[in-house]
Amino acid sequence: MAHEDDVDRIVAAWERERPDLDVTPMQVLSRVSRLARHLDQARKTAFAAHELESWEFDVLSALRRSGHPYELSPGRLVAETFVTSGTMTNRIDRLTGRGLVQRRPDPEDRRGVLVQLTDDGRARVDAAVAELLGHESAILAGLPAPARERLTGDLRHLLRPFDD
């Protein structure tokens, strides 16, 4: 073994204590879990530098990714961010209060509204995503490009049943 880590030690202990169980899933998923904690911390650091919470970044980035004029219906934002409509209403209210988004009438639906990114919201999400990508690049720096490509494919395959 090239370099033993904490997961190797945990797995070895479980193998010793519960030889009747197949603990091999821990080899992958415990590492994914630990990596997720590091990524979560990197996200919090990047967003805090731009005075954003993770949920704020999620809404603002959904609007930013939608392309010009950076607007979506509340229902589309719900679908993009995987929250309830009540939660999204609260989030839109709070972001509107901070001047990061604005509501405007939907020209194609008299009863509908669109949520649009403001210039300040766009500047803030653009800066936050640039900072986040810097942190994420640092996390992946030790992994050669071919290994990243394999890992991308493997993770895509592993996540497919959850996306369907």
Secondary structure as GFF3:
##gff-version 3
##sequence-region A 1 164
A	DSSP	alpha_helix	6	17	.	.	.	ID=ss1
A	DSSP	alpha_helix	24	48	.	.	.	ID=ss2
A	DSSP	alpha_helix	54	65	.	.	.	ID=ss3
A	DSSP	beta_strand	71	72	.	.	.	ID=ss4
A	DSSP	alpha_helix	74	81	.	.	.	ID=ss5
A	DSSP	alpha_helix	85	97	.	.	.	ID=ss6
A	DSSP	beta_strand	101	106	.	.	.	ID=ss7
A	DSSP	beta_strand	109	117	.	.	.	ID=ss8
A	DSSP	alpha_helix	119	140	.	.	.	ID=ss9
A	DSSP	alpha_helix	145	163	.	.	.	ID=ss10
###
